Amino acid sequence: MSVRNDVTVTIDIQRPTPKLGFGKPMIIGSSESGLEYTTYADLEGVKKDFAENTEVYKAAYAIFNQGNNSPAEIAIMLHKTEGETLADLLDQVFAKDGYFLVSTSNELTDITAIADAVEQNGTRVFLARSSNKANLATVKAKKYTRTAVFYHTESSNYPEAAWIGRAASTLPGSLTWKNLTLRGIIPMDIDTTELMSIHELGANTYVTKAGDDVTSEGMTVSGEYIDIIHSQDYVTQSIELAVQKLFNREDKVRYDNNGISQIEGEVKTVLKRADLNGMIAHDDDDLPLYSTTFKPRSQVDPADREKREYNDGSFTFELAGAIHKTKISGVIKL
């Protein structure tokens, strides 16, 4: 017989967090048998299910071909070519884990169908490709905020998927989608006038600047910057998750100033993390420009307290944005 010790030691092995960021890429398309939501950690895994000449493999290759910037994981979903439609697939896509969408089809009807659904859902970003300027004009007329189009005369190698592969796994707010170098994509041989015309059509492309091959812009069709949409979604969904987790783990979040402070604390934690990512601007004293305002219990509508709802918390912050152009003046003294 022995007596149990007073000391218990437990050791957990901490494994590195996968480099997913807030933006897992998802390839959507169609096949004869279809495919339920499936994730792949590398190109070898994709190759087991898709031949190298398939559109799915080509899109996956473009994503995973971005070296150390490539995401740790992608998702693929396909609808059956018979008996199912793209609309059927999109109904399922938004319930799955996948933020940046890329389609195996670059047909105009499919691009607009996906873009319409993404716009209405309001939680994803869609990157399309096109080699047709007439199609660019049609898409631009829709003024999509959550769809970006990559124009290239050679679009069969999925330049937009390469763009996602380069940028999607970075921390939200940590980079701009302009001036990124993409592996496997050849720059367009165009002049400034043609580049401006592409931008005026609401699209982005790939060009050479100062000897480097880089993406020409980082905007959605509406003219909004992709990193701003990414940052906005990150803050919104991170706060929703953090506060919900608070409710889940606490036996009770009291309806008093202590409970309200707990909620505010979760919001501040997300904003601090956003600041560390480079998302939030700093003032002249290098202090982050964000704030929270949460009314104390005494100032809350009694009707809300009776319903156990707290609706008087708010936050604000200034996006750091990015410098895309500059003009510098100088003086030569004789």
C-alpha positions as CSV (number, residue, x, y, z in Angstrom):
1,M,0.0,0.0,0.0
2,S,1.2,3.6,-0.7
3,V,-0.1,7.0,-0.1
4,R,-0.8,9.3,-3.1
5,N,1.8,12.1,-3.5
6,D,0.8,15.7,-2.9
7,V,2.5,16.7,-6.1
8,T,1.3,16.0,-9.6
9,V,3.3,17.0,-12.7
10,T,1.8,17.3,-16.1
11,I,3.8,18.1,-19.2
12,D,2.2,19.2,-22.5
13,I,4.1,19.3,-25.7
14,Q,3.6,22.6,-27.4
15,R,3.6,22.4,-31.2
16,P,4.2,25.3,-33.5
17,T,1.0,27.1,-34.7
18,P,0.5,26.5,-38.4
19,K,1.0,29.5,-40.6
20,L,-2.6,30.0,-41.5
21,G,-3.2,33.6,-40.5
22,F,-6.7,34.8,-41.0
23,G,-7.2,33.7,-44.5
24,K,-7.2,30.1,-45.5
25,P,-7.4,29.8,-49.3
26,M,-10.3,27.7,-50.7
27,I,-10.4,26.5,-54.3
28,I,-14.0,26.0,-55.6
29,G,-15.0,24.3,-58.8
30,S,-16.7,21.2,-60.2
31,S,-15.9,17.6,-61.1
32,E,-17.8,14.5,-62.1
33,S,-17.9,13.1,-58.6
34,G,-17.7,16.4,-56.7
35,L,-15.8,16.9,-53.5
36,E,-16.9,17.6,-50.0
37,Y,-14.9,20.2,-48.0
38,T,-11.3,18.7,-47.8
39,T,-8.1,20.3,-46.6
40,Y,-4.6,19.7,-47.9
41,A,-1.3,20.6,-46.2
42,D,0.9,20.3,-49.3
43,L,0.9,19.8,-53.0
44,E,1.7,16.1,-52.7
45,G,-1.6,15.7,-50.9
46,V,-3.4,17.4,-53.7
47,K,-1.6,15.3,-56.3
48,K,-3.1,12.1,-54.7
49,D,-6.6,13.3,-55.6
50,F,-6.0,15.4,-58.7
51,A,-3.9,14.9,-61.8
52,E,-1.4,17.5,-62.7
53,N,-3.4,18.5,-65.8
54,T,-6.5,19.4,-63.8
55,E,-7.6,22.9,-63.0
56,V,-7.7,22.2,-59.3
57,Y,-4.1,21.0,-59.3
58,K,-3.0,24.1,-61.3
59,A,-4.7,26.4,-58.8
60,A,-3.2,24.5,-55.8
61,Y,0.2,24.6,-57.4
62,A,0.1,28.4,-57.8
63,I,-0.8,28.7,-54.2
64,F,1.7,26.3,-52.8
65,N,4.5,27.6,-55.1
66,Q,5.1,30.8,-53.1
67,G,8.0,29.5,-51.0
68,N,8.1,30.4,-47.3
69,N,5.1,32.6,-47.8
70,S,2.8,29.7,-48.9
71,P,0.0,28.8,-46.5
72,A,0.2,25.8,-44.3
73,E,-3.1,24.5,-45.6
74,I,-5.7,25.0,-48.3
75,A,-9.3,23.8,-48.7
76,I,-11.0,22.5,-51.8
77,M,-14.8,22.1,-52.5
78,L,-16.3,20.9,-55.8
79,H,-19.9,20.5,-56.9
80,K,-20.9,17.6,-59.2
81,T,-21.1,18.5,-62.9
82,E,-24.4,16.7,-63.1
83,G,-27.3,17.3,-60.7
84,E,-25.6,20.2,-58.7
85,T,-24.9,23.8,-59.5
86,L,-22.4,26.4,-58.5
87,A,-25.2,28.0,-56.4
88,D,-25.6,24.7,-54.5
89,L,-21.9,24.8,-53.7
90,L,-21.8,28.4,-52.6
91,D,-24.6,27.6,-50.1
92,Q,-22.1,25.3,-48.4
93,V,-18.9,27.3,-48.9
94,F,-19.8,30.0,-46.4
95,A,-20.3,27.5,-43.6
96,K,-16.8,26.2,-44.0
97,D,-13.3,27.4,-43.0
98,G,-12.0,29.3,-46.0
99,Y,-11.5,33.0,-46.4
100,F,-9.9,33.8,-49.7
101,L,-11.8,32.1,-52.5
102,V,-10.4,31.1,-56.0
103,S,-12.4,29.5,-58.7
104,T,-11.3,27.0,-61.3
105,S,-13.6,28.8,-63.8
106,N,-12.9,32.2,-65.2
107,E,-16.2,32.3,-67.2
108,L,-17.9,35.7,-66.7
109,T,-21.1,34.1,-65.5
110,D,-19.3,32.1,-62.8
111,I,-17.2,35.1,-61.7
112,T,-20.3,37.3,-61.2
113,A,-22.2,34.5,-59.5
114,I,-19.5,33.9,-57.0
115,A,-18.9,37.7,-56.5
116,D,-22.6,38.3,-56.0
117,A,-22.7,35.6,-53.3
118,V,-19.5,36.8,-51.6
119,E,-20.8,40.4,-51.5
120,Q,-24.1,39.3,-50.0
121,N,-22.5,37.1,-47.4
122,G,-20.0,39.7,-46.3
123,T,-17.4,37.4,-44.6
124,R,-15.1,36.3,-47.5
125,V,-12.9,37.8,-50.3
126,F,-13.0,36.4,-53.8
127,L,-10.0,36.7,-56.2
128,A,-10.8,36.1,-59.9
129,R,-8.7,36.1,-63.0
130,S,-9.4,37.4,-66.5
131,S,-7.7,38.0,-69.9
132,N,-10.7,39.8,-71.3
133,K,-11.0,43.6,-70.9
134,A,-14.6,43.5,-71.9
135,N,-15.3,41.2,-69.0
136,L,-13.4,43.6,-66.7
137,A,-15.8,46.4,-67.6
138,T,-18.8,44.2,-66.8
139,V,-17.4,43.2,-63.5
140,K,-16.4,46.7,-62.6
141,A,-20.0,47.9,-63.2
142,K,-21.0,45.7,-60.3
143,K,-18.7,47.8,-57.9
144,Y,-17.8,44.7,-55.8
145,T,-16.1,45.5,-52.5
146,R,-15.1,41.9,-51.8
147,T,-13.9,40.8,-55.2
148,A,-10.5,41.6,-56.7
149,V,-9.7,40.7,-60.4
150,F,-6.2,39.9,-61.7
151,Y,-5.9,40.7,-65.3
152,H,-3.2,38.9,-67.4
153,T,-3.0,37.8,-71.0
154,E,-1.8,34.4,-69.7
155,S,-4.3,33.5,-67.0
156,S,-4.1,29.7,-67.3
157,N,-1.4,29.4,-64.6
158,Y,-3.7,31.1,-62.0
159,P,-2.0,34.4,-61.2
160,E,-4.7,35.3,-58.7
161,A,-4.1,32.0,-56.9
162,A,-0.4,32.8,-56.7
163,W,-1.3,36.2,-55.3
164,I,-3.4,34.5,-52.6
165,G,-0.5,32.1,-51.9
166,R,1.9,34.9,-51.4
167,A,-0.4,37.1,-49.1
168,A,-3.1,35.1,-47.5
169,S,-1.1,33.5,-44.7
170,T,0.4,36.7,-43.4
171,L,-1.0,38.4,-40.3
172,P,-3.9,40.7,-41.2
173,G,-2.8,44.2,-41.4
174,S,0.9,43.3,-41.8
175,L,1.2,43.8,-45.6
176,T,-0.3,45.5,-48.6
177,W,-1.2,43.4,-51.6
178,K,0.7,45.8,-53.9
179,N,4.3,45.3,-55.0
180,L,4.4,41.6,-54.1
181,T,6.6,39.2,-56.1
182,L,4.8,36.0,-57.3
183,R,6.6,32.8,-58.2
184,G,5.7,31.3,-61.5
185,I,4.0,34.4,-63.0
186,I,5.5,36.3,-65.9
187,P,5.1,40.1,-65.8
188,M,3.0,41.9,-68.4
189,D,5.1,43.8,-71.0
190,I,3.0,47.0,-70.9
191,D,3.5,50.7,-70.6
192,T,2.1,53.1,-68.0
193,T,-0.9,54.1,-70.2
194,E,-2.0,50.5,-70.5
195,L,-1.4,49.9,-66.9
196,M,-3.6,52.8,-66.0
197,S,-6.4,51.5,-68.3
198,I,-6.3,48.2,-66.5
199,H,-6.6,49.9,-63.1
200,E,-9.4,52.1,-64.4
201,L,-11.2,48.8,-65.3
202,G,-11.0,47.9,-61.6
203,A,-8.3,45.2,-62.1
204,N,-4.8,44.5,-60.9
205,T,-1.9,43.0,-62.9
206,Y,1.8,42.0,-62.8
207,V,4.5,44.3,-64.0
208,T,8.2,45.1,-63.6
209,K,9.3,48.1,-61.5
210,A,12.9,49.0,-60.8
211,G,13.9,45.6,-62.0
212,D,11.5,43.7,-59.8
213,D,8.4,41.8,-60.9
214,V,5.6,42.9,-58.7
215,T,1.8,43.2,-58.4
216,S,0.6,46.5,-59.8
217,E,-2.0,47.3,-57.1
218,G,-3.9,45.7,-54.3
219,M,-7.5,46.8,-54.8
220,T,-10.9,45.2,-55.1
221,V,-13.2,46.1,-58.0
222,S,-14.8,49.0,-56.1
223,G,-11.4,50.6,-55.4
224,E,-11.1,49.5,-51.8
225,Y,-7.8,48.0,-50.7
226,I,-7.8,44.3,-50.1
227,D,-5.8,44.7,-46.8
228,I,-8.5,47.0,-45.5
229,I,-11.2,44.4,-46.1
230,H,-9.0,41.7,-44.6
231,S,-8.3,43.9,-41.5
232,Q,-12.0,44.8,-41.1
233,D,-13.0,41.2,-41.1
234,Y,-10.2,40.1,-38.8
235,V,-11.2,42.7,-36.1
236,T,-15.0,42.0,-36.4
237,Q,-14.8,38.2,-36.3
238,S,-12.0,38.1,-33.7
239,I,-14.0,40.2,-31.3
240,E,-17.1,38.1,-31.9
241,L,-15.1,35.0,-31.2
242,A,-13.3,36.4,-28.2
243,V,-16.5,37.6,-26.5
244,Q,-18.4,34.4,-27.3
245,K,-15.5,32.4,-25.8
246,L,-15.8,34.6,-22.6
247,F,-19.4,33.7,-22.3
248,N,-18.6,30.1,-22.9
249,R,-15.9,29.7,-20.3
250,E,-17.4,31.8,-17.5
251,D,-20.2,30.4,-15.3
252,K,-21.7,33.8,-15.4
253,V,-20.6,37.2,-16.8
254,R,-22.2,39.5,-14.1
255,Y,-24.3,42.4,-15.3
256,D,-22.3,44.9,-13.3
257,N,-19.2,47.0,-14.0
258,N,-16.9,43.9,-13.4
259,G,-18.7,41.9,-16.1
260,I,-18.7,44.9,-18.5
261,S,-15.0,45.3,-17.9
262,Q,-14.5,41.6,-18.8
263,I,-16.2,42.2,-22.2
264,E,-14.2,45.4,-22.7
265,G,-11.0,43.5,-21.9
266,E,-11.6,41.0,-24.7
267,V,-12.1,43.8,-27.2
268,K,-8.9,45.6,-26.1
269,T,-7.0,42.3,-26.4
270,V,-8.0,42.0,-30.1
271,L,-7.2,45.7,-30.8
272,K,-3.7,45.2,-29.1
273,R,-3.1,42.2,-31.3
274,A,-4.3,44.2,-34.4
275,D,-1.8,46.9,-33.5
276,L,1.1,44.4,-33.2
277,N,0.2,43.2,-36.7
278,G,0.7,46.7,-38.0
279,M,-2.9,47.4,-38.6
280,I,-3.4,50.4,-36.4
281,A,-1.8,53.8,-37.0
282,H,0.3,55.5,-34.3
283,D,0.2,59.2,-33.2
284,D,3.2,61.6,-32.9
285,D,4.1,60.0,-29.6
286,D,4.1,56.5,-31.2
287,L,1.0,55.5,-29.3
288,P,-1.6,53.3,-31.1
289,L,-4.7,55.2,-32.2
290,Y,-7.5,53.1,-30.8
291,S,-10.0,53.4,-27.9
292,T,-12.9,51.7,-26.3
293,T,-16.0,53.1,-24.7
294,F,-18.2,50.9,-22.5
295,K,-20.9,52.5,-20.4
296,P,-21.1,51.4,-16.8
297,R,-24.2,49.6,-15.5
298,S,-25.7,52.8,-14.1
299,Q,-26.0,54.3,-17.6
300,V,-27.5,51.2,-19.2
301,D,-31.1,51.2,-20.2
302,P,-33.0,49.1,-17.6
303,A,-34.9,47.4,-20.4
304,D,-31.6,46.0,-21.7
305,R,-30.6,44.8,-18.2
306,E,-34.0,43.0,-17.9
307,K,-33.4,41.3,-21.3
308,R,-29.8,40.5,-20.2
309,E,-28.4,42.4,-23.2
310,Y,-25.5,44.8,-23.1
311,N,-25.5,47.0,-26.1
312,D,-23.4,50.0,-25.0
313,G,-19.9,49.0,-25.9
314,S,-18.0,50.5,-28.8
315,F,-14.5,50.9,-30.1
316,T,-12.7,52.9,-32.7
317,F,-9.3,52.8,-34.4
318,E,-7.4,54.4,-37.2
319,L,-6.0,52.1,-39.9
320,A,-2.4,52.5,-40.6
321,G,-2.9,51.8,-44.2
322,A,0.2,51.8,-46.4
323,I,2.2,54.2,-48.6
324,H,1.9,53.2,-52.2
325,K,3.3,56.3,-53.9
326,T,5.6,59.2,-52.9
327,K,6.8,62.5,-54.3
328,I,10.1,63.8,-52.9
329,S,11.5,67.2,-53.7
330,G,15.1,68.2,-53.4
331,V,17.4,71.3,-53.8
332,I,20.8,71.3,-55.3
333,K,23.0,74.2,-53.9
334,L,25.8,75.6,-56.0
